[in-house]
């Protein structure tokens, strides 16, 4: 199956999600490498899951982890990219050995000029910006306009507000480089309900 945009699926914790997403043509699978963070996966489970999938980039997710500790994790987790869920000094980014996805949060109090300044500052040092929100659950006209404006200038992965009803429209009107979705827990080992992901993937078929 071919998808018409780049797709990252974050918070992969089980083989069912990994194999399903890889089979659907997802380009990147994200794993939480950091102990204590939601959906953390230990190195043994990561190795087992990653051994069963091919043709996808493996992304390690961390949040405000010191670079020295991150580099130690990379000895155990053989990933292709890093997703940083907090801002790092640019000098630190340049010392990291892998391409970077930088997660940027927006909310109702976001000052658009501040976000643009951040994107400009980090643009030459990251592969993608993952634009996410813990406040917005949908894409309204105001944030659609802002997302469209920054997508014209920066490599944006849209990470919030996507549903089976609006995904195709959001891609047409915003034109991001790609989107980011989230995996989930298995109902029981080896059994997973993929209805929500499948409905969005159907909107992405060529």
Secondary structure, DSSP 8 states (H G I E B T S, - for coil): --BSSEEEEE---SHHHHHHHHHTT-SEEEEE-STTSTTB--HHHHHHHHTT--SSEEEEEESS--HHHHHHHHHH---SEEEESS---HHHHHHSSSEEEEEEE--TT--HHHHHHHHHHHGGG-SEEEEE-SS-SS--HHHHHHHHHHHHHS-EEE-SS--TTTHHHHHHHH--SEEEEE----SBTTB---HHHHHHHHTTB-
